[in-house]
């Protein structure tokens, strides 16, 4: 299908064939480049997803922001070789997080920012790992995201687990499957670390420091391969446009990840790029 310009209707039919059902809650990780050319671009892709979900369905995307943090790997790369004054200048220039205005990280792809800026969309309050949602269950999904809990029990991932949401990897690999992080919180005694970021607090720029689980997405690709191979058919596969796609329940992915981490991981985490 490479080179063929797709329509919303065609995408919607392919999503339905993959197993996207009306009324569901769908956490989407997407590479629109992998899907191929679509008439109407990224907004047409979002409309196709929402059409497949129907009026009672809700779409959710990660709306992460790392450029306001001095504990992220991106910051460490930017200040490599700089002295104290140079590091201080980089920190001073960091934009503070504001849930209403701060764009999603570009590395997440095009779709999250399209969702975030759509009329009626809502965003969770975490200053580094927020989620944006659109649809009748959006508020239920994003509310109560504690600022000291990236992706654990007080995050939208836990709400989606309880609500039996599903994950759509639309041309994206398991390496970007955010839901696996909830499994990290659910192992016994997960390693923890300190995080720090700058936020807009009542119009005042403030630094916030907190401790949370040390997130590590470095082995998500291998985890996903095992989920697909040994997960008892939990993963559905198909194509949407030119993109290979996977559809899996949040609960199934998290439960498998929790057991997989307990069996396969050492206690030495590697901080995820998006933090």
C-alpha positions in Angstrom: 0.0 0.0 0.0 3.1 2.2 0.0 2.5 5.4 -2.1 -1.3 5.1 -2.1 -3.1 8.0 -0.5 -5.6 6.6 2.1 -8.9 8.0 3.2 -10.4 8.2 6.7 -13.0 5.6 5.7 -10.3 3.1 4.6 -8.4 3.7 7.8 -11.5 3.3 9.9 -12.4 0.0 8.2 -8.8 -1.3 8.7 -8.9 -0.3 12.4 -12.2 -2.1 12.9 -10.8 -5.2 11.1 -7.9 -5.1 13.6 -10.3 -5.2 16.4 -10.9 -1.6 17.5 -14.4 -1.7 18.9 -17.1 1.0 19.5 -17.3 2.3 23.0 -13.8 1.4 24.1 -10.9 3.4 25.6 -7.9 3.2 23.4 -4.3 4.3 24.3 -2.6 5.1 21.0 1.1 5.1 20.2 1.4 6.0 16.5 4.0 6.5 13.8 2.0 8.3 11.1 5.0 8.1 8.8 4.7 4.3 9.0 1.0 4.5 8.1 1.8 6.3 4.9 0.1 9.2 3.2 -3.5 9.9 4.4 -5.8 12.5 2.8 -6.2 15.1 5.5 -3.0 14.1 7.4 -2.8 13.5 11.1 -6.1 15.0 11.9 -7.7 12.6 9.5 -6.0 9.7 11.3 -7.5 10.9 14.6 -10.9 11.2 13.0 -10.6 7.6 11.7 -9.6 6.3 15.2 -12.6 8.2 16.8 -14.9 6.9 14.1 -13.8 3.3 14.8 -14.4 4.0 18.6 -17.8 5.6 18.0 -19.4 8.4 20.0 -19.0 6.5 23.3 -15.3 5.8 22.7 -12.3 7.6 24.2 -8.8 8.1 22.7 -5.8 8.6 25.0 -2.2 9.5 24.1 1.0 10.2 26.1 1.6 13.9 26.3 5.0 13.7 27.9 7.4 16.6 28.4 11.1 16.1 29.3 12.6 19.5 28.3 11.6 21.0 31.7 13.7 18.5 33.7 17.3 18.5 34.7 17.3 14.8 35.7 16.5 13.6 32.1 18.9 12.0 29.8 18.2 14.8 27.3 19.4 17.4 29.8 22.5 15.4 30.5 23.3 15.3 26.8 22.7 19.1 26.4 25.1 20.0 29.3 27.8 17.5 28.5 31.1 19.3 28.7 29.6 22.6 30.1 30.8 24.2 33.3 28.6 25.3 36.2 27.7 28.6 34.5 26.7 26.8 31.3 24.6 24.3 33.1 22.9 27.0 35.1 22.0 28.9 31.9 20.4 25.7 30.4 18.3 25.3 33.5 17.3 28.9 33.6 16.1 28.7 30.0 14.0 25.6 30.6 10.3 26.2 30.0 8.1 25.5 33.0 5.4 22.9 32.6 1.9 24.3 32.1 -0.8 21.6 31.3 -2.8 24.1 29.2 0.0 25.3 27.0 3.1 23.2 27.0 3.4 21.1 23.8 4.1 17.4 23.9 7.6 16.3 23.2 8.3 16.1 19.5 9.7 12.6 19.9 6.3 11.2 20.7 5.2 11.8 17.1 2.5 14.1 15.6 -0.6 12.5 17.0 -0.3 13.4 20.7 -0.1 17.1 19.9 -3.1 16.8 17.6 -5.1 15.2 20.4 -3.9 17.6 23.0 -5.0 20.6 21.0 -8.4 19.2 19.8 -11.5 20.9 21.2 -12.7 19.0 24.2 -9.4 17.4 25.0 -8.2 17.2 28.6 -4.7 16.6 30.0 -3.5 15.1 33.2 -1.5 17.2 35.7 1.8 15.4 35.9 4.6 17.8 34.9 6.6 15.2 33.0 4.4 12.2 32.1 1.0 13.7 31.4 -1.7 12.0 29.2 -4.2 13.7 26.9 -7.6 12.3 26.3 -10.6 13.0 24.1 -14.0 11.4 24.5 -16.7 10.8 27.1 -14.4 9.0 29.5 -11.5 11.5 29.2 -11.9 13.1 32.6 -12.2 9.8 34.3 -8.9 8.6 32.7 -6.8 11.7 33.4 -8.1 12.9 36.7 -6.1 12.3 39.9 -2.7 12.1 38.3 -0.5 12.8 41.3 2.6 15.0 40.5 4.9 12.5 42.4 3.6 9.4 40.5 4.8 9.2 36.9 3.1 6.0 35.7 1.9 4.1 38.7 -1.2 3.6 40.8 -2.1 7.3 40.8 -1.7 7.8 37.0 -4.0 7.4 34.0 -2.3 4.0 33.3 -3.9 2.6 36.5 -7.3 4.1 35.5 -7.1 2.5 32.1 -6.1 -0.8 33.6 -9.3 -0.7 35.8 -11.4 0.5 32.8 -10.2 -2.4 30.6 -8.8 0.0 28.0 -6.7 -1.3 25.1 -3.5 -0.2 23.5 -3.1 0.4 19.8 0.5 0.4 18.5 -0.2 2.1 15.1 3.0 1.5 13.3 4.9 1.9 16.6 6.9 -0.9 18.3 6.6 -2.3 21.7 9.6 -0.1 22.7 7.1 2.8 23.0 4.4 0.8 24.9 4.0 3.1 27.9 1.6 0.7 29.7 4.5 -1.7 30.5 5.7 0.9 33.0 2.8 0.2 35.3 4.2 -3.3 35.6 7.4 -1.8 37.0 5.4 -0.4 39.9 3.8 -3.7 40.6 6.9 -5.8 41.1 8.0 -6.2 44.7 10.3 -3.4 45.9 11.0 -1.6 42.6 14.1 0.6 42.6 13.5 4.3 43.1 15.3 7.5 42.1 15.0 11.3 42.4 13.3 13.4 39.6 13.3 17.1 39.3 11.5 19.5 36.9 10.4 23.1 36.7 6.7 24.0 36.7 4.5 27.1 36.4 2.8 27.5 39.8 0.3 30.3 39.9 2.4 32.2 37.3 5.6 31.7 39.4 8.4 29.5 38.1 9.3 26.8 40.7 11.5 23.7 40.8 9.8 20.5 42.1 11.8 17.5 43.3 10.3 14.1 44.1 11.1 10.4 44.4 9.4 7.8 42.3 10.1 4.4 40.7 13.2 4.3 38.4 11.6 3.9 35.0 13.4 1.7 32.4 12.1 1.2 28.9 15.4 -0.3 27.6 14.0 -3.9 27.4 10.5 -3.1 26.3 11.2 -4.5 22.8 12.2 -7.9 24.2 9.2 -7.8 26.6 6.8 -7.1 23.8 8.3 -9.9 21.7 7.6 -12.4 24.5 4.1 -11.0 25.1 3.4 -11.6 21.5 4.9 -15.1 21.5 3.8 -16.4 24.9 0.8 -14.1 25.8 -1.8 -16.6 24.9 -3.1 -14.7 21.9 -3.5 -11.4 23.9 -1.9 -9.5 21.0 -3.9 -9.0 17.7 -1.8 -8.0 14.7 -2.8 -6.5 11.4 -2.1 -3.6 9.0 -3.5 -0.1 8.9 -2.3 1.7 5.8 1.3 0.6 5.3 1.9 0.1 9.0 2.2 -3.1 11.0 -0.1 -2.7 14.0 -0.8 -4.4 17.3 -3.8 -4.3 19.6 -3.6 -5.5 23.2 -5.5 -4.9 26.4 -3.8 -2.7 29.0 -4.5 -5.2 31.8 -3.0 -8.1 29.8 0.1 -6.1 28.9 0.7 -4.9 32.5 0.1 -8.3 34.1 2.5 -10.0 31.7 5.0 -7.2 32.2 5.0 -7.5 36.0 5.8 -11.2 35.8 8.3 -10.7 33.0 10.2 -8.0 35.0 10.3 -10.3 38.1 11.9 -13.0 36.0 14.2 -11.1 33.7 15.5 -7.9 35.3 18.4 -7.1 37.5 18.1 -4.4 40.0 20.1 -1.8 38.0 17.6 0.5 36.1 18.4 2.6 33.1 16.4 5.9 33.2 13.9 6.2 30.3 14.6 8.9 27.7 11.2 10.6 28.2 11.9 11.5 31.8 
